[in-house]
């Protein structure tokens, strides 16, 4: 009887011990305690973070390398404005150069906000425990909306002018005077435009020029010497004798 009771107590004790172990592991994971992986803590400072929350991931080179553990608002008397300080935990192997770019990114268009770190080039100087890096502020959504409204308003104004026949594009589409001018220039065989279409002398001259260049391509790179016309050679020699 005593042996059976002792065996039952061992089973109950083992069950309780296993339950406590599972509970402790769960508490450690919920509390974000890093007991199985080494890392370090850094601070990123922003003026605007566009909704970053505690527990948001921190990505380095596009890979999850840490998380946001604390967010604080502090007034900066030198700049006269409130700053957002985000305290993050990073994995030990995530070596962040001091010339890296830190900004707030979004998973999709309206997804979760997270911290994105684009590594710099100088790995001789990197972040260490407790160091700070200034982040790049994201563009607020209302500014994007206002910018889109201004673009839409400008396009609407341009389309209205085109429909009313104003401006160069409007005249090209709705004013037939330009078409008539072009048609008249084409019908006028004595004009410059008409000669291009009806007089084949220009075509023959261009054809002769192209053929000469094909036969003597060196003329494109060397300037030919001027040959004196008949009667000019004597005058040049007379001037030289003087």
Order of alpha helices (4+ residues) and beta strands (2+ residues): alpha-beta-beta-beta-beta-beta-beta-beta-alpha-alpha-alpha-alpha-alpha-alpha
